[in-house]
């Protein structure tokens, strides 16, 4: 289990990340692009993944990680159940979402040439 506050700290630990409001949610941004939101009411984090990365993460266990219902989910928006996820898996998903969202030069600056 991961708490909302632990999830917030994990997201903010990623390079050049800012927390800003996204509608009624806490959103996490890199270079003016959102890569994750906190859904405190459900104990979920939403991460923005590529459809391929989403399929890999969701293959683990669809009670832990699953597509957001509807069109956003088909484009890679993915919920993570904080009550059931391992901290290491959440970290991997947040990092993958950050790398998917950040400009290539920023990814290269912190993680080397590979984007994902």
N, C-alpha and C positions, 0 to 999 in steps of 0.2 A: 504494500500500500504506500502511496505517495500522497502527502497533503497538498492542498492548494498552495500553501506558502512555499513548500519545497519545490513544487513545479514552477512557481514564479521565479525563485532563485536560480533554478536550472536554466530557464529561458534567458534571464538577464545576464547569466554568466557567459553567454555566447557573445562573440566580438561585435562591437558596435550596435548592440541591441538597445532599443528604447522601449519603455512601456508607455503606451498611450491608450486612451479610451477608444473603443471601437463599438459604437452604439452603446449598449449598456454593459459591455464586456471589457475586461482588461485585455488589450491586444499587445503583441510583441512584434516590433518592426525592425527591419534592417534597411537602411538607405531608402526610407519612405515607402517600403513595401512590407505588408503584413505576412508573417509566417506562422503565427499561432495565436490562439485566444484561450482564455480561461472561462469555463462555464461552472462557476462556483455552485450554482443551484443543483447541478447534476453530478458534481465531482468529476468533470471531464475536462480534458484539454483537446482543442481542435488544432491539428497541424495541417499545413498545406504541403502535400506531397505530389510528386508526379504520379500518374496512374500506375506506372510500373512499380515504383516504390510502395505505393499504397497496396498493391496486390501482394507484394512480398511481406509487408508488415501484417496485413490482415490474414494471411495464411497461417500465422502463428496460432491465433485463437480469436474467433469473432465475438467472443464475450469481453475481450480485453481491448482489441483494436478493430474498428469497423468503419466503413464509409458513412459519412453524414448522409442522411436520407435525402433523396431528390437529386437535382441537377448539380449542386455543389459537390456532392459525393462522387458523382461520375467524373468530375474534373480534378479529383484528388483530395478534396477536403475529408479529413479522417478524424474520427473521435477516438480518444484514448480514455478508458475508464480508470481513473486514478485509484479506485478501491482495489483493483485487480492487477494493475501493471507492476512489473519489477522496475526499480529505479533505473537500472542499466538500459532497459528497453525504452523507457521514456527518454532518457538522454540520447540514445541513438535516433529516435524519431524526431526529437527537437533539432538535433544537429543536422539530420537529413533535410528537414523542412527549411532550416536556415540556409543550407547550401543550395537548395533548390530555388530559393527566393533571392538571395544576395547576388549582386553583380559578379561576374566571373573574376574580375580583378580583385575584389574584396575576398572572395573565396580563396583565390591563389595566395593572397597576402597572409592568410591565417592557416590554410590547410594544404598549400602546395597546388600543383597544376590540376589535379583531378577535381572535378566539380562535385562528384558524389562518392 
